Each structure stands twice: as structure tokens, then as C-alpha cells.
Amino acid sequence: MADHSIPSDIEISQQAQMLSIAEIAERAGIAESELHPHGRYMAKVDLSLLDRLHDAPNGKFIVVTGITPTPLGEGKTVTALGLGQGLAKIGKRVFNTMREPSKGPTFGIKGGGCGGGYCQVIPMEDINLHFTGDIHAVETAHNLANAVLDNALLKGNPKRIDPQNIVLRRCMDLNDRVLRNIVVGLGGKANGVVRESGFDITVACETMAILALATDLKDLRRRLGQMIVAYDLDGKPVTAEDIHVAGAMTALLKQAIMPNLVQTLEHTPVLIHCGPFANVAHGNNSILADKIALKLADYVITEAGFGSDCGFEKAVNIKARQSGLNVDCAVIVASIRALKMHGEAFTITPGKKSDSKEMTKENLPAVEKGFQNLARHIANIRQHGVPAVVVLYRFTSDTEAEVALVKKLAIEAGAHAAVMSDGWAKGGEGCIELAQAVVDACNTPNRMQFLYPLESSIKEKIETIATRVYGADGVDYDAAAEKNIRLFTSLGFDKLPICMAKTPLSLSDNPQLKGAPTGFRVKVRDIRASIGAGFLYPLLGEMMTMPGLPSEGAFSKVDIDEKGRIVGLF
């Protein structure tokens, strides 16, 4: 992100000459009968493709992750899309897979999730807004379960549901802090049973996680049925199957289970599907999108949410474990200015631009100190048995000495390669060196491995992640966490993987601790069960499942111009 003469992201997107989605599908090897078009430039891909290509070998699977993110943005999506375009430039059959942008971040601090510059997925406006309606379908299915649950309470409560022990919350795909904690059922008996409840953002709800981890329609139906919605007066789980809503939820998601096909600016194919948050849920696109792409391409690039301590760790220990997929290479995205921030050269507040001269001034000591964060992420990748390629997202302020220092330190820390990329300004051409490094890394002997066996106890799994991935000295548990650990163990849920819900802004559970903190202990406030998704999720610190809007969010820049075109969306 260097040349201010380059048009804005939305201008680049709107000026792009898109190919029809039928042509993109044909180039990718998708039959016309396997395509369900949504207009000229978007389509759903029928799951029957997996039956047709059942015996085809899988391509190489690359996960793009990053250092601990900063408010500056490290260009992870840009790099993932640029890598796909770069691989195509060197003659490889390629697919990108990615999560669908949530309208919470789109209208909040972050903005849209379609990349930027000349590494974008298009049509950007549609993808960032309503797309093919998958998030709406998830929202409707999840809220139907809530409506049925409250109706059961009112209509005699045949399942003896404990109104004080209902775990299901409604969802909405916007940032709206006033809905975090609410009271429902006000206005008299005809309006339901009065109780406390709240909203989660849709991409943090269990229905979204279930859709992302389902392997087919029958598996989706089974998982929805297993979703715990409440506990009865005896403390036993009540599921969506018990309240007879799982079938209707599945019907609402029958189209949403099919991945969505779109294209990059350079007409390489992309499957966008599902959007689970990586700080609360498992932070990766759907298993089905990856499986389809791996049958069609030599190289598949996916992007895991946040840093290796969040999305990548979950990509291996939850997603790969459940799907049987193997990660062949990981790409860690970093920037010189972000390393300076981790090295305490300057601070920046989320949602506010920084004009600190320290951000652009050469500062080798700060870069070296901040590199400790990157080193921890390299170690996290390596302990999963996966080769790591470090890529520096180029800015004009980067000096040759700073770049050379990071490359040297990265190799010494165990990275397979360390390269620069300039995809934002140059598209695939600016990512050729990265593409070649990834091909080389994928050809080296490696064996992905899980961090812990499922047979370990709940606490053993939590403590393995906390000490080996975060660098903590140990774990402390509040009374609520201890209680639920005993409950889940008695119910037989203790053999599930762990999905840590923690801040993405630090390797620790304290967002203020930058770099590679040491001498800290992780505190587990509570632990909850997503049985349909197939994991337990401990809550570390004050985790918000419904974000709030900043004083001036990205929404304030979005409008329609005199020609009816969307402006300000990025």
C-alpha cells in the first residue's frame, strides 16, 4: 500500500472488467450442471461436484495467517488473494477460499473484507453487503430456534426447560452494543415468559460455526439437532432436536450450504463461504469450500482469522481434525510498521489514524524488539509440523536495512523463506516471489500434527494451548469455568477439541500486552459447549460476542452517488 496515485479500492473494483461466472466456472473445471447462478457474476456450486471428483487427488493446501494484528492492518486478505494471482502467473491451477465478510466489521472499524488495491475479489459491493444471502439464512435459522424455544416456554414448557439456564441467544449481523443484554417477554403473558437474554453477532453464533464445519446436508442436519439450546430443571441438556426445530433450520440452510463462486481482479476463481469469527468461533471458511477447491486446483489458498494463535491454531486442531484435510504450508503476513508497534516505537488507537513519525522513520532496534512477536508465530506454525513462509507487506516507508533485518531474523527463527510482496500495487505480478517460495515450501517433506490428543482432559487441552501457543506460565479458572468443566466431563463432552475465545490483539488474554509477553497466566472466566459445531469454547477475559460501533465507523462513508453507484465502501 504505497502509491497514492492508485485509485481507491472501490474505484478499482468498479472499473474492473469481470468475466461471466459461467466462464470462471468453466475455466475452473466446474460443470454447467453444478452451477447455480446468482446473476452474471456470482454463483453457488452444487455439492454433487464432490461425487464427480471423488477420486481426483487433492491439491496443496496453504493457510495464510499473520502476526498479532494491529490497528494499522497487515494486509492479510490482500496477500492471500495476491498469492492466488501470483501462483496463476507462474502457471499453477489455483483457487482461493475465504470467509464471507460480516456487516459488523464492514460498517464498523475494519471496513469490508474483499482485499484491496489490485488484489481484490469482485463484485466487491455485493460480497461486502448481501452477497447470496447466506448470512441472512444463518440468522433466520438461528432466530427460528430462539422463537421456538420461547414459544415452548409459554406453551406449557413440556421439556421442563429451566428459564434461568437458557444458553441460546438471538443474532444479528451488525454491531449493536445495546442488544448485548436485554429482557424479553415484556408486555404480559401473551408476549411470552419474561427472562434475560441478548444478541450475538451472527458470525459468532453456533449455527454459523455448524454450517462452516458441516461436510454435507445430512451432517448439517445432524449437527443442528445436537445444538444445545438450554438445560432442563434437572440440569440435563435440551437440544434443537428436542424442541423439534432442527429440521426446519436445515431447510432454511439448504441453499446456504453450497459455497459461492466469484473471481479476483485477475479472473482467478474464489470460493467464499461462511464467516465464523476467529476470536469466538474457529475463524475459517467452510470445509466444503476447501474440499471442492482442492479437487479442482493444484494449490488452494485459504485465510485464517487473526494471528496464528487464533485462526491458524483452530484451522489445524478443529477444522483439519474434523475434515481430514492436511495443511501443506502456512504464510505469515507481517509489516515493518506493525513490528515497530510491537516493539513499542509508537502506539495507535483502534479507529484513529496515526501520523506518528515513528511509524515511518527507520528504527532497527524497534523492529528487532517487535520481531519477537513474529518469532512466536513462526514457532507456532512449526510446532504443528507445517513449513512457514514469512511475507512482508510492502510500504514505501520500509527501508532496505529494516527489510534485510526481518528476513535474516525470520530465517534464524525457523521460517522456510522470508520474502516481500507488493500485491496491493501490482496484483499477481507483485506476489510472484511469494508464489515461488510457497511452491518450494509445499515440496519440502512435512507432516502436519495436532497440538493435543482428544483423549486429554479439558484442562489439559486448555493448558496446552495457553502454554505452547500463547507462552503463558499457566491457567487459572473462575468458579463458573470449574463448574462447567465438571458438567461437560460428566456429559461426555470432554473429548471434544478446544476453541479458545480470546482477544486477537495480544498473544496473551490481555489486549494491552504487545510483542511476545512472558510471565503471565491465562484466566478462564467460563467455558461453554458448542456440541453441534463439535467443540468447547473457554472464555478468556471479557469477550464480546456482540461488538459495538466506534464513534465514526466505516458506515459514515458509504453512500450512493448521482449515478446510483455505491461509494465509500472499502
Secondary structure, DSSP 8 states (H G I E B T S, - for coil): ---TTS--HHHHHHH-----HHHHHHHHT--GGGEEESSSS-EEE-THHHHHTTTS---EEEEEEESS--TT---HHHHHHHHHHHHHHTT--EEEEE----HHHHHSSS--SSEETTEEEESHHHHHTTTTSHHHHHHHHHHHHHHHHHHHHHTT-TT-EEEEEE---EEESS--GGGSSEEES-SSGGG---EEE-EEEGGGSHHHHHHHH-SSHHHHHHHHHH-EEEEETTS-EEETTTTT-HHHHHHHTTTTTS-EEEEETT--EEEE-----TTTS-----HHHHHHHHHH-SEEEEE-SSSIIIIIHHIIIIIIHHH-----EEEEEE-HHHHHHHTTS----TTS----GGGTS--HHHHHHHHHHHHHHHHHHHTTT--EEEEEE--TT--HHHHHHHHHHHHHTT-SEEEEE-HHHHGGGGGHHHHHHHHHHHTS------SS-TTS-HHHHHHHHIIIII--SEEEE-HHHHHHHHHHHHTTGGGS-B--B--SSSSSS-TT--SS--S-EEEEEEEEEETTTTEEEEEESS--SS----SS-GGGG-EE-TTS-EES--
